[in-house]
Amino acid sequence: MNRIPATVITGFLGAGKTSLIRHLLENAGGRRIALIINEFGDLGIDRGIVEGCAIPGCEADDIVELANGCICCTVADDFLPTITALLDRADPPDHIVIETSGLALPKPLLKAFAWPEVRARTTVDGVITVIDAAAVASGRFADDPAAIAAAQAEDPSLDHDNPLEELFIDQVSCADLIVVNKADLVEAGDGSVEAALAPHRRAGVRAVSATHGRLDPAVLLGLGAEAQDDLDTRPSVHDGEAEHDHDDFDSFIVALGSIDDPAALERRLIDAVNRHDIFRIKGFAHVPGKPRRLVVQGVGARFQRYFDRDWADGETLRTELVVIGRSGMDRAGIEAVLQGS
């Protein structure tokens, strides 16, 4: 029996995974692709963004959302039943794309493909890691490696654990292809991104530049990596651990009323990011007089907003935003800023 290829798309919060997937689906060339989305937080933002672009041939049943937690922590309970259901369809997909949350470690997910009920029927065509070029160039996800090395040499007992750096290292180390997204935000000839990738990416793994996730599907699919069979070549800072958690991160939903002035909302969002330790804000807004839903997405203080689809008949006109940041965020303070109070 031919095994159905699966592509795992991983990357930090706001790197552009959803944009990459939208472009992939829009240019699938007749290939039937099923999508599994795993989000950190309770609001189905990413699924809604993909569905909202009205891609021909992309049916609602082809998009499955896992919102019960990080996919790498709920493999047995959520992922395996989901992918088994896709494989059991009378008309199974040609390719499966899995978008992990920005807090997921890719390696535990690869291990799930070695389970007997999955291994005989599918293979991991490749792991694609999407990075935000501007954020990496500015050192957003890694501390000064020279300073860390010097401190450790002076006192090896010191704990220099950095969860963001660990996530970045694991996602790069597991990749078969690295997409350096938002490359237009970095000056030509800037070597800082390559310097950040070099210590962690495996030999022979290419890095390709993209803007808004626009890459030919031929670059992304058909890698033939069979990644589930070479786990030992994909080092992880969590190798040997029974499990990991995300106690360093938290998320919550802010519900707002109708937004008369989207520009003013964006100013409040930037203000909240600057005052509080917020990594990512994403969601939908209702703008009176506009038949379409406004999508709002932000990484740090960089925001974009656009109208994606008409509000459906009977759908509640609402504004809801997911805020993601370090544990212990001042929820009341953030909500007050976003509400303009």
C-alpha angles and dihedrals in degrees: 000000000000112000118232112238119235127197121205114209113195136165143130125295111292096006091129105263094142093049089051091051093047091054090046092053093044090055100037092125095219094314109139107232126186117202128210112194123194115189133188104228135032104269117088095230101144094047090049092050092051093045092044094064091069095224110192111245094015103118126194090244090059092063116073121182125206105197100157095093143302110334092228090058098044102042097130097040101042117007101048095050090046097052091041089055090052092050092047094057116119087234105031122194125267092229136009121216118196119197109197122204117263089254098052126113107222099210098070088053091053089053089059090063088064091064108115096238091055104030096067093051107039142023134202103251089191149319113246117196117199118202132187103239096201094047093048091045089055092050094248095147104034138050123227100289093203092053091048092050091049093050093047091050090053095046116009090184092068117109110229096171112156114182094198092052091047092054092049093049094048094048093048094043092053096048128115089186130017119209111204096204127192087031089157089071093063123073117248111262094025103141098189095099093051089046090055093048100042100076093051112033118094123246113279096016111135127218116211126190123232141172119215088353093289107157132141109260087230087069093051104038130053097040090139092206098145084206095182089068099056104045092138091066091056106074121201131192085226097055109135095024118120092219143334135222139207099231089135091065136056139178137194139175124246116201115203133178125250114313113231094176115035091184090057090049089053090052090053091048091053090047091053092049091050093049099042138039096261122156102179141009122185136158149103132287136198114226113193112242093021117106092202133074117250115229115210121192129171138178110191106316094335111102137178128187133185140157111254112174144351118272107257122244108273093011114137111249102230148144117230128166131186115218117200124188146116120323113269096041114165096251095179092049093049093048090050092054093047092049091050094239 
